[in-house]
Amino acid sequence: MSNMLDVYFLELSPVKSPELDPAPQIDPSADQDHDSSVLALLFDEVSHGVLVVSPKGRVVHCNRAARNHMASSSVLYTRQGELMALSPIDGKLLDTAIEKASMGIRSLVKLSGSGITLMLSAVPLQAREGHICQHIALFFERAAICDSGMFVFFARSHGLTRTEEQVLTLLCRGLSTPDIAAVLNVAVSTVRSHARALCSKTGSKGCRELINRIATLPPVGVSPKLSLH
């Protein structure tokens, strides 16, 4: 399965400008093109940013999460189809990570720009000993568990109120009951009441179990074409 995904991934057509590219369209006239388009659509639903670049840093594929991240931050951008880092220091780190991956070496790199930090994992695809790897996957760091599309789906599917959703968000961010009470400007007893309601509605034995369930939700983002129910 992994090899099949790699093959399809590499056959995606190069893009000129990931930020401006429309969503890939399925062309049923050719089976191979159809499979590649389907895979591109699949990766667009993943909440983690995924980029595929050449050893020279030219973008081969960029999923929706990566496009959105680059559009909303100042860490990475594209210029004439090539991936660039805003900071010269970050640019060198990025180039080094891509170069290592082209030689079959995985690495983790930390980039910063305008006070924003981004962790990237550079992974060689179909690396063979003694050969330059022609495609490198760059995986963006995971979003906070309370910022994923699945978090919203989870809350709506269990009938949580807006306030309960706020409390759950703050719990997932590691805040204590007194801290949550201070943020929401309510009594500690009120927060505890909301926490009990959360556990009851979601069938969880306690807040720790509930947070663990949130943390293991599928990594699916929110499609702009779909509404949440």
C-alpha positions as CSV (number, residue, x, y, z in Angstrom):
1,M,0.0,0.0,0.0
2,S,2.8,2.4,0.9
3,N,4.6,1.8,-2.4
4,M,1.3,2.3,-4.3
5,L,0.7,5.6,-2.6
6,D,4.3,6.7,-3.3
7,V,3.9,6.0,-7.0
8,Y,0.6,7.9,-7.3
9,F,2.0,10.7,-5.2
10,L,5.0,11.1,-7.5
11,E,2.8,11.2,-10.6
12,L,0.9,14.3,-9.6
13,S,1.5,17.1,-12.1
14,P,3.7,20.0,-11.0
15,V,1.9,23.2,-9.9
16,K,2.9,26.7,-10.7
17,S,1.7,28.4,-7.5
18,P,0.4,26.2,-4.7
19,E,-1.4,29.1,-3.0
20,L,-3.5,29.9,-6.0
21,D,-4.1,26.5,-7.5
22,P,-7.7,25.4,-7.7
23,A,-8.7,22.0,-6.2
24,P,-7.6,19.2,-8.4
25,Q,-10.4,17.9,-10.8
26,I,-11.0,14.2,-11.5
27,D,-10.6,13.3,-15.2
28,P,-12.3,9.9,-15.8
29,S,-11.0,9.6,-19.3
30,A,-7.7,8.1,-18.1
31,D,-7.5,5.6,-15.2
32,Q,-4.0,6.6,-14.1
33,D,-4.9,10.3,-14.1
34,H,-8.1,9.4,-12.3
35,D,-6.2,7.6,-9.6
36,S,-3.7,10.5,-9.2
37,S,-6.5,13.0,-8.9
38,V,-8.3,10.9,-6.3
39,L,-5.1,10.8,-4.3
40,A,-4.7,14.6,-4.5
41,L,-8.3,15.0,-3.3
42,L,-7.5,12.6,-0.5
43,F,-4.5,14.6,0.7
44,D,-6.6,17.8,0.6
45,E,-8.8,16.3,3.3
46,V,-5.8,15.7,5.6
47,S,-5.5,18.3,8.3
48,H,-1.7,18.2,8.3
49,G,0.1,20.2,5.7
50,V,1.9,18.0,3.1
51,L,4.3,19.2,0.4
52,V,6.2,17.2,-2.2
53,V,9.3,19.0,-3.7
54,S,12.2,18.1,-6.0
55,P,15.8,18.1,-4.8
56,K,16.0,21.7,-6.1
57,G,13.0,22.8,-4.0
58,R,10.5,22.9,-6.8
59,V,6.9,22.1,-5.6
60,V,5.4,19.0,-7.1
61,H,2.3,18.8,-4.9
62,C,0.8,20.9,-2.1
63,N,-2.3,19.9,-0.2
64,R,-5.0,22.3,1.1
65,A,-3.7,22.4,4.7
66,A,-0.2,23.4,3.4
67,R,-1.6,26.1,1.1
68,N,-3.7,27.5,3.9
69,H,-0.8,27.5,6.3
70,M,1.5,29.3,3.9
71,A,-1.2,31.8,3.0
72,S,-1.8,32.7,6.7
73,S,1.8,32.7,8.0
74,S,5.1,34.3,7.0
75,V,7.3,31.2,7.3
76,L,7.1,29.7,3.8
77,Y,6.0,30.8,0.4
78,T,6.4,29.9,-3.3
79,R,8.1,31.9,-6.0
80,Q,7.8,30.8,-9.6
81,G,6.9,27.3,-8.4
82,E,9.8,27.0,-5.9
83,L,9.5,26.7,-2.2
84,M,11.1,29.5,-0.3
85,A,11.6,30.5,3.3
86,L,11.1,34.1,4.4
87,S,14.2,34.2,6.6
88,P,17.6,33.6,5.1
89,I,18.5,31.4,8.1
90,D,15.3,29.4,7.6
91,G,16.2,29.2,3.9
92,K,19.5,27.5,4.7
93,L,17.9,25.1,7.1
94,L,15.2,24.2,4.6
95,D,17.8,23.7,1.8
96,T,19.9,21.5,4.1
97,A,16.8,19.3,5.0
98,I,15.9,18.9,1.4
99,E,19.5,18.1,0.4
100,K,19.7,15.4,3.2
101,A,16.4,13.9,2.1
102,S,17.6,13.7,-1.5
103,M,20.4,11.5,-0.2
104,G,17.9,9.3,1.7
105,I,18.2,10.9,5.1
106,R,15.2,12.0,7.1
107,S,15.4,15.1,9.2
108,L,13.3,17.4,11.4
109,V,13.8,21.1,11.0
110,K,12.5,24.1,12.9
111,L,11.7,27.2,11.0
112,S,10.6,30.6,12.3
113,G,9.3,33.7,10.7
114,S,7.6,36.8,12.1
115,G,7.5,35.1,15.5
116,I,5.8,32.0,14.1
117,T,7.5,28.6,14.5
118,L,6.9,25.7,12.1
119,M,8.3,22.2,12.5
120,L,8.8,20.3,9.3
121,S,9.8,16.7,8.7
122,A,11.7,16.1,5.5
123,V,11.2,12.5,4.2
124,P,12.7,11.0,1.0
125,L,10.2,9.1,-1.2
126,Q,11.4,5.9,-3.0
127,A,15.0,6.5,-1.9
128,R,17.5,4.0,-3.3
129,E,21.1,3.6,-2.1
130,G,23.5,5.3,-4.4
131,H,20.8,7.3,-6.2
132,I,19.5,10.9,-5.7
133,C,15.9,10.8,-4.4
134,Q,13.9,12.8,-6.9
135,H,11.0,13.6,-4.6
136,I,10.9,14.7,-1.0
137,A,7.8,15.0,1.2
138,L,7.7,17.8,3.7
139,F,5.2,17.1,6.5
140,F,4.0,20.1,8.5
141,E,3.5,19.8,12.3
142,R,0.2,18.7,13.6
143,A,-2.4,21.3,14.5
144,A,-3.5,21.7,18.1
145,I,-6.0,19.0,18.8
146,C,-8.7,21.5,19.5
147,D,-8.1,23.3,16.2
148,S,-8.8,20.3,13.9
149,G,-11.9,19.9,11.8
150,M,-12.7,16.7,13.6
151,F,-12.8,18.5,16.9
152,V,-15.7,20.5,15.6
153,F,-17.4,17.4,14.2
154,F,-17.0,15.7,17.6
155,A,-18.5,18.6,19.5
156,R,-21.5,18.9,17.1
157,S,-22.1,15.2,16.9
158,H,-22.4,15.0,20.8
159,G,-24.7,18.0,21.0
160,L,-22.3,20.2,23.0
161,T,-23.3,23.7,23.7
162,R,-21.1,26.6,22.7
163,T,-20.0,27.1,26.3
164,E,-19.3,23.4,26.7
165,E,-17.2,23.5,23.5
166,Q,-15.2,26.4,24.9
167,V,-14.6,24.5,28.1
168,L,-13.5,21.4,26.2
169,T,-11.1,23.6,24.1
170,L,-9.5,25.0,27.1
171,L,-9.2,21.6,28.7
172,C,-7.5,20.3,25.6
173,R,-5.0,23.3,25.9
174,G,-4.0,22.1,29.3
175,L,-5.7,24.7,31.4
176,S,-6.8,23.8,35.0
177,T,-10.4,24.3,36.2
178,P,-9.5,27.6,38.1
179,D,-7.7,28.9,35.0
180,I,-10.7,28.1,32.8
181,A,-13.0,29.8,35.3
182,A,-10.8,32.9,35.1
183,V,-10.8,32.9,31.3
184,L,-14.6,32.5,31.0
185,N,-15.2,34.8,34.0
186,V,-17.4,32.2,35.8
187,A,-17.3,30.3,39.1
188,V,-15.1,27.2,39.4
189,S,-18.2,25.3,40.3
190,T,-19.7,26.3,36.9
191,V,-16.7,24.9,35.1
192,R,-16.9,21.7,37.0
193,S,-20.6,21.4,36.1
194,H,-19.7,21.9,32.4
195,A,-17.0,19.3,32.7
196,R,-19.5,16.8,34.2
197,A,-21.9,17.5,31.3
198,L,-19.1,17.0,28.8
199,C,-18.3,13.6,30.2
200,S,-21.9,12.6,30.4
201,K,-22.7,13.7,26.8
202,T,-19.6,12.0,25.3
203,G,-19.8,8.8,27.4
204,S,-16.4,9.5,29.0
205,K,-15.4,8.4,32.5
206,G,-13.5,11.6,33.1
207,C,-11.8,14.6,31.5
208,R,-8.5,12.8,30.9
209,E,-10.3,10.0,28.9
210,L,-12.2,12.7,27.0
211,I,-9.1,14.6,26.1
212,N,-7.4,11.3,25.0
213,R,-10.3,10.6,22.7
214,I,-10.0,14.1,21.2
215,A,-6.3,13.6,20.7
216,T,-6.8,10.4,18.7
217,L,-9.5,11.7,16.3
218,P,-8.8,11.1,12.6
219,P,-6.5,13.9,11.1
220,V,-9.2,15.3,8.8
221,G,-9.6,19.0,8.1
222,V,-12.7,21.0,7.3
223,S,-13.5,21.1,3.6
224,P,-14.7,24.5,2.4
225,K,-17.4,22.8,0.3
226,L,-19.0,21.1,3.3
227,S,-21.0,22.4,6.2
228,L,-20.7,21.0,9.7
229,H,-23.7,19.2,11.3
